[in-house]
Amino acid sequence: MELLVAMVIGSLVITLVVRGLGLSLNLYDRVAAATSTMDVRFRESLWWSDSIASLVPCTDVSRCVVGSPTSVEGYTFAPIMSEPGKRTHIIWRLVSMADGIQLRYEEGRGDGAGEVTMARQLPAGARFSYLDPDGSWRSEWNRNGDNIRLPDALRIEDGDGIVWAYGASEQRPYGREDYRDMLGLE
């Protein structure tokens, strides 16, 4: 009889341990799913801000930053897929998909080109804006070769003006041996 009681108590303990293990694994799966999307969003926001911060000022007219409401094109020292520190051609695009607007990153030209579509969904009406030196936001940058300096900052905003992403250039606004910004002659 004592053996039977010990076996029943042992089986109850084993049942509780197995149930607890199953519950903790289920909870772990839910937490892992939530944190993995947070990690991806954090990484994508770092990619955006790093590539914008290291945009290269104009070295010649064909290598200037050019921007529209749906794309920004230029050269950066912080590419996502290539070696950091190397000047690389990039394009950030807002692409309409079936489930909304997504941000797409394109790097390089020709056969070595690559692209990454970001996981974060943007609202309908998302667009790029460019901060000029006088503090006003513009919807286009250097579209006709009218502005060879870097924008002070870029952002992605929705139709209501809510900012979804922000990046500021950390480079000198002009390329080569141009010291207008240091002399206050902008």
C-alpha positions in Angstrom: 0.0 0.0 0.0 2.8 2.4 0.8 4.4 1.6 -2.5 1.2 2.5 -4.3 0.9 5.9 -2.4 4.5 6.7 -3.3 3.9 5.9 -6.9 0.8 8.1 -7.0 2.6 11.0 -5.4 5.6 10.5 -7.7 3.4 10.5 -10.8 1.6 13.7 -9.6 5.0 15.4 -9.1 6.2 14.3 -12.6 2.9 15.5 -14.1 3.3 18.9 -12.4 6.9 19.2 -13.6 6.0 18.3 -17.2 3.1 20.7 -17.2 5.3 23.5 -15.8 7.9 22.8 -18.4 5.3 23.0 -21.2 3.9 26.3 -19.7 7.3 27.8 -19.5 8.2 26.8 -23.0 5.0 28.3 -24.3 5.7 31.5 -22.5 9.3 31.6 -23.8 8.0 31.2 -27.4 5.7 34.2 -26.9 8.4 36.4 -25.4 10.9 35.3 -28.1 8.5 36.2 -30.9 7.9 39.7 -29.4 11.6 40.4 -28.8 12.7 39.2 -32.2 10.5 41.8 -33.9 11.8 44.4 -31.6 15.4 43.4 -32.4 14.7 43.6 -36.2 13.0 47.1 -35.8 15.9 48.3 -33.7 18.5 47.0 -36.2 16.6 48.6 -39.1 16.4 52.0 -37.4 20.1 51.8 -36.8 20.7 51.0 -40.5 18.6 54.0 -41.5 20.2 56.5 -39.1 23.8 55.3 -39.7 23.5 55.4 -43.5 21.9 58.9 -43.4 24.5 60.1 -40.9 27.3 59.2 -43.1 26.0 60.5 -46.4 28.9 61.8 -48.5 28.8 65.4 -49.6 29.1 66.2 -53.3 32.5 65.5 -54.9 31.1 66.2 -58.3 27.6 67.0 -59.7 26.9 63.3 -60.6 27.5 62.2 -57.0 25.3 64.5 -55.0 22.4 63.5 -52.8 19.2 63.7 -54.7 15.8 63.2 -53.1 12.1 63.1 -53.9 9.1 62.3 -51.7 9.5 58.6 -52.5 13.3 58.1 -52.7 16.6 59.4 -51.6 19.8 58.6 -53.5 23.4 59.3 -52.7 26.6 57.8 -51.4 27.3 56.7 -47.8 30.3 55.4 -45.7 28.0 53.1 -43.7 26.6 50.6 -46.2 24.5 47.7 -44.8 25.8 44.9 -47.0 29.2 46.1 -48.0 32.3 46.9 -46.0 31.9 50.0 -43.7 34.0 53.0 -44.5 33.9 52.5 -48.2 32.0 55.0 -50.2 28.9 53.1 -51.6 26.0 54.1 -53.7 22.7 53.7 -51.9 19.0 54.4 -52.6 16.3 54.4 -49.9 12.8 53.9 -51.5 9.2 53.9 -50.3 7.6 51.0 -52.1 3.8 50.4 -52.2 3.0 46.8 -51.4 -0.3 45.0 -51.0 -0.3 45.4 -47.3 1.0 49.1 -47.1 4.2 51.0 -47.7 7.6 49.5 -47.0 11.1 51.0 -46.9 13.5 49.4 -49.4 17.3 49.8 -49.3 19.3 49.3 -52.4 23.1 49.3 -52.4 25.6 49.3 -55.2 25.3 49.3 -58.9 25.5 46.7 -61.6 26.1 43.0 -60.8 27.1 43.7 -57.2 23.9 45.5 -56.3 21.7 44.2 -53.5 18.5 45.2 -51.8 16.8 44.7 -48.5 13.1 45.4 -47.8 12.6 46.5 -44.2 10.1 44.7 -42.0 8.5 47.8 -40.6 5.2 48.8 -42.2 4.7 52.5 -42.9 1.3 54.2 -43.2 -0.3 55.2 -46.5 1.0 58.6 -47.6 4.5 58.1 -46.1 7.1 60.4 -47.7 10.6 61.7 -47.3 11.3 65.3 -46.2 14.6 67.1 -46.3 15.7 69.8 -43.8 17.5 72.8 -45.4 19.9 75.1 -43.6 17.2 77.7 -42.9 15.2 75.2 -40.9 12.3 74.5 -43.3 11.4 71.0 -44.5 11.3 70.4 -48.3 9.7 67.6 -50.2 12.5 67.4 -52.8 16.3 67.8 -52.6 18.6 68.7 -55.5 16.2 67.4 -58.1 17.4 69.8 -60.8 21.0 70.2 -59.5 20.0 73.3 -57.7 21.5 72.3 -54.3 24.8 70.5 -54.0 25.0 70.5 -50.2 23.8 67.8 -48.0 20.4 68.2 -46.3 20.8 68.9 -42.5 18.4 66.0 -41.8 16.0 63.6 -43.5 12.8 62.1 -42.1 10.0 59.9 -43.2 6.6 61.3 -42.2 3.0 60.3 -42.9 0.2 62.4 -44.4 -0.6 63.9 -40.9 3.1 65.0 -40.4 3.8 62.3 -37.8 7.5 61.3 -38.1 8.3 57.6 -38.5 12.1 57.8 -39.0 14.6 60.6 -38.6 18.3 60.8 -39.6 20.8 63.7 -39.5 23.9 64.0 -41.5 27.1 64.1 -39.5 29.3 65.0 -42.5 30.3 68.5 -43.6 27.6 69.8 -45.8 29.9 70.5 -48.8 32.5 68.3 -50.3 36.2 68.7 -51.1 37.9 71.9 -49.9 34.8 74.0 -49.4 34.7 75.8 -46.0 31.7 78.0 -46.5 30.0 76.4 -43.5 32.9 77.2 -41.2 33.1 80.8 -42.3 29.4 81.4 -42.0 29.0 82.1 -45.8 26.3 79.5 -46.5 
